[in-house]
Amino acid sequence: MAAALTAADLRTATGTSDEATLAYALRWRVRGLRPGAHRGADVGPSGHFRQVVPFDRSPDPRRIDLRASLRDPFDALYVRQFEQRAAAAVQLLVDTSASMAFDDGDGSALARATRLARRIVQAAHATGDACGLTAGADTPAVERPALRQAATEAVAALEYVPAAGAGIDALVAAATALGRRRCLVFVLSDFAFPATAAATLLDALALHDVVPIRFAHEALRRLPRYGLAELADRESHRRRLVWLRPALRARWQAAEAAHQATIERLCRERDQPLLALTGGNGAEALSRHLLER
């Protein structure tokens, strides 16, 4: 069961004055010895009070609880245990496939993902968490381990990565390589790939706390009822000329809605609710999503 969030769990990153502040908290207790801002699974000599236990379970005379000991009818000694605050690991998986080049007027999906990735890295650094980043499509374009400075350098490198290639094999490989220690993983993509690929990626992240973020657009809703249009598939490089008409537009819109519904269902079934972002700045929406999950 997810641990309850408290105000003490909330840590924020300070951005520029014209940007909303990004905040995140974890739904689980962190295991690890590195001190940090999150609720820990381990006990120690200081932190938030957790419970009293018999002395033989935690033989530390400095933590003897006199009140609990005096109440025991068998004269047993009890000591206090405290919840250690710990640092977590944050990982970003950024889709850089060719479809991420689509620009609906607020910048390409990849540009929007890069801006949000920078905010997530800032928030992780402000909280004291290690942060790593992998970006790519069929092959990795940027790979940095979960280190403080490495993530900042990775976001800077991401600004120069073109949206190219097809598929998400690089992200699936990165997800598989994360290991068993639980991480907070952000998946930044337009989720335009097949639902089977999405299921493979989400299943590879089953041990982790995953935040799938879809960079949505409204292009299909704004198609004219009639007209001649040239269509280009950025990943397959196929092009064709079509005559737009109401029935064709409705069929495309229905197919897109069905795909979105399938992706949302896959995420929901794995307790990884999908966040769909439209517009330029998603930091505020992401903060709200993280706190309401």
Secondary structure, 3 states (H helix, E strand, C coil): CCCCCCHHHCEEECCCCCCCCEEECCCCCECCCCEEEEEEEEEECCCEEEEEEEHHHCCCHHHECHHHHHHCCCCCCEEEEEEEEECCEEEEEEECCHHHHCECCCCEHHHHHHHHHHHHHHHHHHHCCEEEEEEECCCEEEEECCCHHHHHHHHHHHCCCCCCCCCCHHHHHHHHCCCCCCCEEEEEECCCCCHHHHHHHHHHCCCCEEEEEEECCCCHHHCCCCEEEEEECCCCCCEEEEEECHHHHHHHHHHHHHHHHHHHHHHHHCCCCCEEECCCCCHHHHHHHHHHC
